[in-house]
Amino acid sequence: MFGQQVLVLNQNIKRESGRKVQTGNINAAKTIADAIRTCLGPRAMMKMLLDPMGGIVMTNDGNAILREIQVQHPAAKSMIEISRTQDEEVGDGTTSVIILAGEFLSVAEEFLEQQIHPTVVTGAYHRALDDMLEILKEISTPVDTSDRSMMLKIVHSAINTKMLSRWTELACGIALDAVRIVELEDNGRKEIDIKKYAKVEKVPGGTIEDSRVLRGVMVNKDITHPSMRRLIKDPRIVLLDCSLEYKKGESQVTPHTYLAQHYLMKANITAIRRIRKTDNNRIARACGARIASRTDELREDYVGTGAGLFEVKKIGDEYFTFITECKDPKACTILLRGPCKEILAEVERNLQDGMQVCRNVLLDPHLLPGGGAVEMAVSKRLMERSRALTGVEQWPYRAVAQALEVIPRTLIQNCGASTIRVLTSLRAKHTEDNAASWGVDGTSGCLSDMSALGIWEPLAVKAQIYKTAVELSVQLNPGFHSPPGGDLLHVRAVGENDTLHYLFCSQGAPTLLLVHTNTSSSTLKVNWTQFLDRNVSGGLEVEPKSSVLYSTAVVFSKLLEYDDFNDTAQPSSTFFPLYDLQNFNWSHLNLSGSTSLLCGTEGTLGNGSLCLQLSVFDVEGRGEAWPRLLHTANSSQLKLWLDGVSPQSNHSRFLLELLAVGGAYTPSHVEIHRSIDDEFTPSMFSVSRWVPELNGSRQVPGFFQWKPVAYRQPHPVLEDATSCHHSDPLPQSGETAAAMSGLIRAFYTEPEVFGLNVSFGLAGDPFYNSTRFLSWTLLAGVGSPPMDSISPLVISMMAVGLGVPLVFVLLGSVYVCTRKTVVTTPYQPIN
């Protein structure tokens, strides 16, 4: 496989990495947070913005402000995106999530300057997030959603910081009534779809007090014929999603609207045309009608009889159709009146927040105290838990606790109180028992009991704020982010007419997957929902599927330890409990150049670890460290080592269980190739190749290859070598392999699997306890395995011993040297 150089980036594009990028990301995030910091709390300042079309946006809603801001920095764009995510998920907390994310990033800067590795910081952040969510559940208070006065208090807390605070009673009633109308419970499953079924219609004119909730639907449409009725009590409603037409000939179909209007009017039927599909769906839900896609399928059960009144009214210069007084409407319209469209737009945003808060409480009826009380309570508990932590991780963990104080601090600043004095008093108050509900009165800046003031926040909103803020602060520092449960690394090597995909994954047992395709444009597609679920295949695909020539994978499934007290190096019944590698706590992949390092720990390993290092190559060559395996651009190398593991016996030896996974050509047997040359791996004269059975064919599509040797020191000398041997491969269950490896589950539907054990040490070799270190190296690739040629030194020795003329020795040497210096056109690693 040969390839040309692939340029991923334009040569004129500037590329930055490392510390400079981290600093830039943090500064960009802090700038965005500072821009909307004054929008938090009841003393929030209104912002007046000009949109790109010249219109005016007047709001103190964080998401609405950030939508109008044009930024270039990718980190700043990510900050804006999480505000939008927060708004879509729970509808509230858009300002808080930005302020918290900026603070989490700000406190991380100190640790990066101290050269603490990002992986340590992200580990502490994720641990703190898990603890925060657990604490939120502990201090939350259940609420009776049937208590209307309590529900109105909850909505009041959300609306009190908005422009609608002057009309709080009206706004809270509208929000609660609208959500109650669209609430639908079916077989114990509750559905509240505000976006689809609670439509807001803004009609300039009148006063805000004229706003109300309609138990039904209102659309901005007039009747199609002036002689049709504009008022009908107890209407029978038919909904059509088709045009009214007639056939002029065999194949010509022509709509004839005026003729249809004439016959409808003669039949005393009132008609409205060109209603939006969303409005049609809401009318159907409100009056119980079913939408017909053809006139000939109309039946009695398609007619909606749930509405009490059909009426067409003129408001200002526009005609509006009202279908109201519905018996059991599961859709509604909120009619907003006000002096101008800018104010109406802000009123709508405020009402949407109120309705979302209502929805969140109905779906998850748990509350938390507002006014920064919950942040102080969580901060206090995190500080207490941090005392049990050891090592460097405790400092980023504590920084998260300190960062939470930014919410009460901002509330104090926005109402003009003394930040230091009030915040110090609040910290002192939270050291007392039963003080978790004490926070900052955002109006006066004084300490108050939030439960007495009736200031509450839904648990769902606060939990989403913390999750979103922590995840963003993790993502905006290179090396921080990885999916839950383990990492997935993809390396794409592009040839002239083919591509080799390497995938290394720690979702479950560590797995290396190789996929060879017959096109240079094949790509990887990951469905993260399916991939992380690990219940069905198809979560990971190489596209186009038809381009895949061959695929195989190796799973590092189990590590076994046995007591070799007789020093026979023959595994017997004296096995200790096995180490199941899918249950290890795997670190994030540490990338460095063309290598990636993965280390895992497990309780019984003591302070030791099991590590795997993947190396990919773009040229033919040989490893620098023993066993110095020969590799090509079509192969990768996995080095495994045990370091510092506490053995369960003074005579312990280890076995490693490997699974080879594939489709049509799964490696199923091991071939031993012997050599008289040990120049590169001293004292080793053979190589083991795990390859598919191809009925006598010498050309194999893929392979796993190793030298039967392991080493007892990180930087070994000859005396540190220890032999290893393998068992015969045996068929294994495909479902078992898929269950232990997320990568196998995602890529293969019905995998064929063979397994073998590699045992380290022969009789008489030192036991693991002698150095508490063991390393072994495996080569994985596609095509024919690389083969060592006999070195010139060995040829010379053979020639002298056999008496071959010197000229043949020289010619042989020149030939071998020439052959070994030919370098193939390399693959270019992409990611």
N, C-alpha and C positions, 0 to 999 in steps of 0.2 A: 504494500500500500504506500503510494507516494503522494505527496501533496505540495501545493504551492503556499506561499505565505499569505495568511489571512489578516487583513487590517480591520480590527473591530471598531476603532475610533478614527474619525477624520484626523489627519496629521496636524491640522491647525487647531484642534481642540486642546485646551489646557486640562491636564489631569492632576488632581491633588489627592493626597492620601495622608493617613497617619494623624499626628497631633494637630496639624494645621486644620484639617477637616473637622476634627472634633471640636476645636475652639470655635470655628466658624458656625458649626451647627448650634452650639450652645448659645452663642451671641445672637444668632437669628431668632432662636426660640424665645430668648429673654426679651428681645425687641417686640415680638408679637404679643407676649404676655403683658408687657408694659403699656402697649397701646390700648388694651381694654381693661386694665386693672381698675380704672375708676368706674367701671360699669357694674361693680358688685355691690349688692346690698340695697336697702331702701333709700339710701342717699346717693344712689348711682346717678351719674351725669348722662344726660342725653347727648348723643352725637348726631350732627347733621352732616350728611355726606352727599356728594354729587355722583350719581351713577354714570356709566359710560354714555348713556343716551341723553344726559343733561337733566334727568329727573332728580328729585330730592328724596333722600332716605333719612328719616329722623327717628332714631331708636337708641335704646341702651341694651339691646339684645346682642350678646357677644357673637353669635353665629351670623346674624344679619349684618353686623358691622364688617366681619371678616370676609363675608361674601363679596363685598364691594371693594375690598383692598386688592390691588394688583401687586404681586410680589414676584421676584425672580429666583430667590434662593430656594433650593429644594427643601431645606429643613423648614423654612417659613411656610412653604406650601403644605408640608406635612402637618404643621400646626393647624393650619386652616382646615385641613381635611378632617382632623380628629374632632374639631368643633362641629363639622357637618355630621360626622358619624354619631356623636353624642346626641345631636338633635334628632336624627332619624331613629336611634335606638330607644331613647326614653323621653325626648322632647324637652328636657330641662337640664340645667347644669352646664350649659355651653361656655359660660364665662369662667366658672370654677375649674373646669377641666383644663382650660388654657393656662390659667394662673398656676395651677398645681404642676402641670407638665413643665412649664418654664422653671419653676422652683426646683423640681427634681433634677433637671439638667444642670441648673446652676450649682447645686450642692455637689454634683458629681465632678465638677471641674477640678476641685481641690485634689481629689484622688488621682485623677489623670496626671496632674502636675507632679504628684509624688511618685509617678511611674508604677502605680498599682495597675495590674493588668485589667483590661475591660471585662474579661470573663469573671473575675472576682467581684467586680462591681455589679454586673448583671445578676450574678447568683444571689447577692445580697438583696438586690431590688426585688427579684422574683420571690424570694423567701419572705421579705417584708410584705409584699402584696398578698401572698397566701395568708399571712397572719392578720393583715388588715381586714380581709374579707371575713375571716373567722371571728374577729372582734366585733365587726359590725353586726353579725348575726346575734352575738351574745348580748349586746347592749340595745338591740332593737326592741320595740314595743309592738305587740299585736294590736290591731285596730278592728273595731266592729264596723264593717262597711255599710251596714244597714242604718247606722246612726248618722242622719243627715247633718246635724249640727257639727259633728266631728269631721265629716267629709268637707263641709264648707270651711272649717278652720284650716284644713290641709291645703285646700286650693287657695285660701287667703294668703298663706305663707308664700306661695309661688307668685301670686299676682301683686302682692304688696310692694314688691321692688320695681314694679313696672309703671308705665304711664296710667294704666287703668286703676291704680290704687285709689283714685278719687271716686270711682264707681265700683268699689270692691264688692258690695253686696249684690249688685246687679250682675257683675261679671262672674262671680263665684256661682251664682244660681244658674246662669246660662251654661257655664262649663259643665257643672254637675248634671244638669238635666239632659244636655246633649249626649254625654257619655252614657248615662242610664238608658236613653232611648236606643242607642245602637248596640248596647250590650246584648250578646246572644250566647246562650248556654245550651249545648247539645251533647248529650251523653256524658255529662260531667266535664266537658271541655268548654272553657269560656273563651269567647272571641269578641274583641272590641277593636273594630277596624275604623278608626276615626278618619283616616285619610280618604277612604272610599265612600263612607256612608254618612259622615257629618260635614256637609258642604257649607262653606261660609260665603254668603252673597253680600258684597259691599255696595250699598246704594247711597251715594252722596246726597246730603240734604237732611233736614231734621236735626235731632239731637241724639247723643249717645244713649240717653234714657229711652229712646224709641226702639232700641235694639231688643230682639227677643228670639226665642227658639220656637220653630214651627214643628208641630207634630206631623210631619209630612215633608213634601218636597216643593221647592219653588224654583222655577226656571225662567230665564229671560227670553220668553217666547210669547207670541200672540197667535190667535186663531187664524186659520188659513183662508177663511171666507167671512166677510163681514156679517152675513146673515146667520152664522152659527151662534149657538147660545154661549154666553160668557159666565153663566152661573148655573150649576147643576148640583143638586143635593143627592147624596147617596149615588154617586156615578158608578157605572160599570165601565171599567177601563181595559182596553185592549192595546197591547204594545207590539208593534211590528218592526222588525229589523230588515226590511226589504222595501223596494220601490213598488208602487202600484202601476201596472203596465198591461198592455194588451198586445196580441200578436197580429201583425198586419198580413203576414204571409207565412210561408213554410218555415223561414228562418229569421225573419226580421222581427225584432222585439223593440217597441218604442214606448217610453214612458209618456203618460198623458195625464199630467197633474191636474189640469183644469177640469177634465172630464171626471176624474176621481172626486174632486171637490164638489162638483155638481151633484153626483149621486149620493155622496155623504151628507150634503146639506139637505137633499130631498128626504133622506132617511132620518133626519133630525139627529145626526151624529156630529159632534164637535171634534175637529181634528187639529192637531199641532204637528208640524213636520220639522225634520232636520234637528231632532234632539240629539245631543251628544250621547255616545254609548254609555258613558259613566252616569249621566242623568237618567237614562233609560233603566239602568240597573238599580239605581236608587228608588225610582218610582215603583219598579217591580217589587222591591223589598218592602216598601212602605205600604202598598195596597194589596199585596198578595198576588199580583198578576204574574204570568209567565210570558217571556218574550218569544214570539213566533218568528221564524226566519222565512216562512212562506205562508201565504194566505190560506192555502188549501189544508194546512195542518191545524187550523184554529178549531178548538173544541171549548166546551163550557168551562173546563177546569183551567183554561188559559186566561179567563176573564178575572180581573181584580175587582173585588167588591169590598175591600177593607177601608176605603177612603170615605169620609163623611161629607166632604165638600170639594167641588171643583169650581174655581173662580179665577177670572182674568181681571187684573187691576192695572191701572196706570199709575206709576210712581214717577214723578218728574216728567221726563219726556219719553220714558220707556214703558212698555207693557210687560207685565210679569204674570205667569200662570202659577196659581197656588193649588196644590192637591193636599188638603189638610184634614184635620179632625179624624185622623186614621185610628182604627181600633187598637191595633198593636203594631205600630210602625217600628221597624228596625233600621230606619234611616231617617235623617232629619236635615233641616236647613237652618242655619243661624243667620238671621237677617240683621246686618249691622247698618246703623245710620250714624252720620256724623258730618261735620262741617266741610271736610275736604278729603281727597283720596289719600294724602300722605298720613293724616291722622288715622284714617280707617285702616290703612296698611299696618300701622303700629298696633292698633287695637286688635287686629286679627292675629298678629304675632303673639300678643299677650294672651289672648284667648286660647290659642293653640297650646301654649305652655300650660295653662290651667287645665285643659282637657287631657293633655298627656300625663300630668301629675295624677289626675283622677283615674285614668286608665291604669297607671302603674300601681296605684294602691289597690284597685279592684283585683288586679292579677296577682299581686304579691302584698297582702295586707299587713305590712310591717312598717313602722315609722321610726325615725331617728330625730333627735332634737336638732334644730337649726342654729343659726347664729354662731357658727364655729365651735359649738359645744362638742359635736361628735369628733371633729379633728383633734381637739385637745384631749378628749378621752382616749382616742386611738393612739395619739402620740405618747401619752403617759404609759399606756400598756406596752407599746413597742419598746420604749426605753427600759421598762422592767425586764422584758424578754431578752433584750440585747446583752444584759449582764450574764446570761447563761452561755453566750457565744464566745468562742475563742478564735484567735488568729485575726488576720487582717479583715475578714468579712464583717466583723462587728462594727467597724467604723462606717462603711456605707449604709449598713442597716440602721444605725443611729441617725445618720444624715436624713434618711427617709422620715424618721419620726420628727426631726426638727423641721423638715420642709413642710410638714402638714400645718404648722403654725402660721403659714402664709395666709390662710383663709381668715382666721380671726384678726390677724394683723392688718390685712387689707380693709376689713370692715371698720376697724378702729380708725384707720387713716382716712377713709372716705367720709366719715362723719365728723372729722376734725378733732377727735379726742387725743389725749396723750398716749402715744403708742406704747412707750416703755412702761409707764405706770399701769395702764389697764392690762397689758399683756402679762406683766409680772403678777398682778393681782389674780388674773385668771389662772395662771400656772399654780399659784398657791391654793386657790380654791379647789382645783382638781386633785390636790393631794388629800383632801378630806374625803370621808366616806359618803357615798350616795350623792356625789356632786357631778355625775356624768352629764346632767342636763343643763349645766350652767355654761352660758356663752355670752356673746356681746349683743346688746341691744343696738341694732344697726342705725336706729334713729338718734339715740342720745349718746351712744358710746359708753354706756355704763354696763356693769355686770348684771345679768338677769338670769332668772330661771326660765329657760325656754318652754318648759312644760306649763308653767304658770301663764306665760304670754301666749301660749297656743301656737308657737312657731315650730312646725314639723316639716320634715323632708322624707319622701319615700325611700325605703331601703334600696330599691332597684336603681334609683337615680344616683345615690351616693356610691353604690358598688360599681356602677358603670363609670363614674368619674374616676375612681381610683384605678380601675383596670385600664382604662384608655390612657390616662396620664402616665402610668408606669410603663406600659407597653411602648408608648411613643418615646419616652426618655431612653428606653433600651434601644430602640431602633435607630435613633439619631446619632449613635456613636458606633463607628465601624467595629465589627467583631462582637457586638452586644447580642444581637437578636438571633433566636433560633426557634423553630416550632416546638410546642410542648411534647415531651416524651422522647426527644432525641433529634439529632441533626440529619440533614440530607445534603450531600455534596455531589455536584454534577461536574464532570470534566468532559469536554467535547473535543475530540481530535479529528480534524477535517482533512481528508485526502482529496485527490483530484476527482475521483468518482465514487468515493465512499466516506463513511464517518464511523468512528468508534466512540461510543458513549461509555464512560466509566461512572458508576453511581456507588457511593459509599455512604452507608446509612447506619445510625445507631438507634433507630426505632425498634426496640426489642433487641434480639441478638445482633451483634455487628455483622454486616453483610456487604460484600462487594459484588456488584452486578456489571457485566460487560454485555453491550448490545452492539452488534456490527450491522450496518445498513449499506445498501448499494447506491446511495446518493449522498452528495456533499451538502445537501440542504435539509437533512432530517433534523427534527427538533424534539425536545422533551416537553411533555405536557403533564402537569400535576394538578389533579383535583384535590385540593388540600382537605376538604371536608371528608371525602372518602378515604384519603390516604391516612389521616389521623384517626379516623374511626376504626380502621383495621378489621372490618367485618366483611367487606366485599372486595373483589378484585376490580381492576379498572381505574384505580386511583392514580396510576402512573402509566403513561404510554409514550412510546417513541413514534412520532408521526412523520410521514405516512406509514401505517402499519404494514402495508405491502412491501415496504423497502427493507424490512428486517430480514437479514440473511441468517443470523445466528445470535443466540443469547445464552449465557450461562452465568451462574452465580455461585459463590462460596459463602456458606454461613458458618461462623464460629459459634457453635451451639453450646458446648459444655466443656468444662475443665474438671478433670477427675484427679483425685489424690489417693494413693494407696500406700500402705505400710510394707515396705520391702525389707522386713527384718531378717530374712534369710539371704538377702543380697543376690537374688536370682534375676531381677529385672523382669519377672513374669507376673503380670497383674493377676491377682487371685481374688478371693472373697473378702480380703481385708481392705475394702474400699471405705474411705470416709464419706460422709454426705457430700454429694457432688455440688459443684458451683454452676448454677444455671445462668449463662451469660445474659439471657434476656431479662433477668431480674437485677442486673447490676445497675448502679448509679453511674451513668456515663457522663463524662464532661462534654462541654461544647467542643466541636472540632477546632483545633488550633492550626491555622493555615500559615505556612511559611514557604514561599516560593512554590516549588512543584510538589511539596509534601504536605500532608495533613496528619495531625496527631490526635488520637482518641484514647483516653484513659478511663478505666472504670474501677469502682471499688464495691466491696460487699462486706457486710459486718464481720464474717468469720475470717476475712483476709487480714485482719488486724490493721496495721498502718500501711500495708502494702497495696500494690495496684497491678492491674493487668492492662497493658497498653498495646495499641496497634498503630503502626505508622504506614500510611499509604504514600507511595512515590509513583508519579507518572512520568513518562519519558517522551521526549520529542526526537531523540536520535538513538542510534544503536550505541551500546556501551556496556560498562560493567560497574557493579557496585563498588564503592570505595572500601567498605568494611567487609570482613569475612561473613558469609561464604563467597562474596564477590560473584554473584550470579550474573551471567551474561543476559542482557535484555535487548529488546528491539523497540522501535517506536510503536509496535502493536501490543505491548505488554505493560503491566504495572507490577509493582512489588509491594508486598505486605510483610512488614517485620513485626513479630509479636514478641513481647517480653514480660516476664514476671519479675517484679522488683519489690523486695522487702516484705514478701508475703510470709506470714507466720505459719510454718508447717505444723501439722497436727501430730507429727512424729519425728524423731531424730533420723528415721530411715525413710522419709517420704520421697516418693517419686511422682511425677505428674504425667497425665495423658491429656491430649487435646482432641475433642470430637469435632470433626468437620463434616458438613453436608454439601455435596455438589448438586446444584439444582439446574434444570434446563427443560427443554421441550423435546424435540426429536433426537438430538444428539447430546445427551447428558453424559459427562465423564463417568464411566462405569467400571474401569479397571486400571490398574497401575502397572506401568512398564518400567523395568529397571534397565538403564543403559549404562554399560560399564566403559571405563577408559583407563589407559595406562598413564595418564597425565594428571598430576595433582598440583600443577603450578599455581593455580589461583585459589584452590581450597585445599590446603595441605592435609595429607593423609586421607583425603576423600577421593575414591576412584569410581564413583557411580553417581547417577542422578535419577530421581524418581519422577515419573510423569503420569499424572492422572488424566486420562484422555477417554473420549468416547470409543465404543466398539464399532468399527466400520467395515466388518467382514473382509478383512485382509487389505483394505486400502491404506496406503501409507500417509495420505493427506488428511490431516485432522482439522476440523473447523475451529477448535479451541483447546485449551489445556490449562492445567495447574501443575507446576513443576517446583521441585525442591531438592536440595542436597541433604542426604540423611545425616545431618550434623546439627547440633545446637551448641550454644556457648554459655559458660557459667560466669562470665564477666562482661561488663559493658564494652571494655576495650581489651579483647582477649589476646592471649598468646597461645601457642600451640597446645600447651598443657591444659588450657581451659576448654578445649573441645570435648564434647561428649556425643556419642553416636545416638541415633534415634531410629526407630523402625515403625512400620505401619501395619495395620490389619488389612485384610481383604475388604474391598468395598462391598456393602450389602444394600439391597433396596430398602428404602425407608418410606414412611407415609408422607405424601405431599401435603396433606392437611396439617400434619405436625409441624412441618417446616414453615408453612404459611402462618401458623398460629404464633410461632416464636419470632418471626421476622416481618416487620411491617413492609419492607421492600419486596419480599417474595409475595406477600398477600396482595400488594398493590399491582404488581406487574404480571404475575402468572395466574392463569385460571385453573389449569389442572397440571401442576408441575410434576415432572419425574425426578425422583430424588434418590441419591446413593450416599451412604455415609461410611466413614472410616475413622479410626483412631490413630493418632501419631503419639507414640510412647517415647519419652526422653530418658536416655541412660541405659547402659548395658550392665551386666553383672560385673562387679568390681569397680565401676565408675563411682566417683564421689556422689553423695546424696545432695538433694537440693539445699539442705541445711548448711552445707559447707560454705556457700557464698550467698545464699538467698537471692540468687539472680539466675535467670534462664532466658535465652533468646533463641528464636527460630525464624527463618525467612522463607516466604512462599512467593513464587512468580505466577501471575495469572495473565493470560493473553489469548488472542485469536490467531488463527493460522497455524503454521507449523512451529513447534517450540524451537528456540534458538539452540544451536549445538556448538559446543566447544571444539575447536580444531586442535590438533596436537601442536604443542609449542616448538619453536626452532631448537630450544635447548634439548628437549627430549629427542627430537629427530637426530641431532648431532650425537647424543649419547648412543642412540641405537646404531647410527652409522659406524661409529668407532667400534662398538661391540661386535657388529656383524661384518666389518671390513668393507663397507661400501665405499667406492671411490669418492674422494673429496669433492670433485666437481659436481656430483649428484647431490651431495650434502648442500653445497652452496646454492645450486639451482632450486632445490627443495626449500631452502630457507627463504630465498628471494620470492618464490611463489607464495609461500605462506604469509610472509610479511606483506606482500602486495595485496593479497586477498583480504588480510585483516585490516588494511587501512582504507578500504573502499567504504565510503559513508553514504547511505541512502538518503534521498530527499526526506527531510523529517516532517512529522506531523506538527501542527501548530496548536498548542493548548489554548482553548478559548476562555473558559472561566477558571 
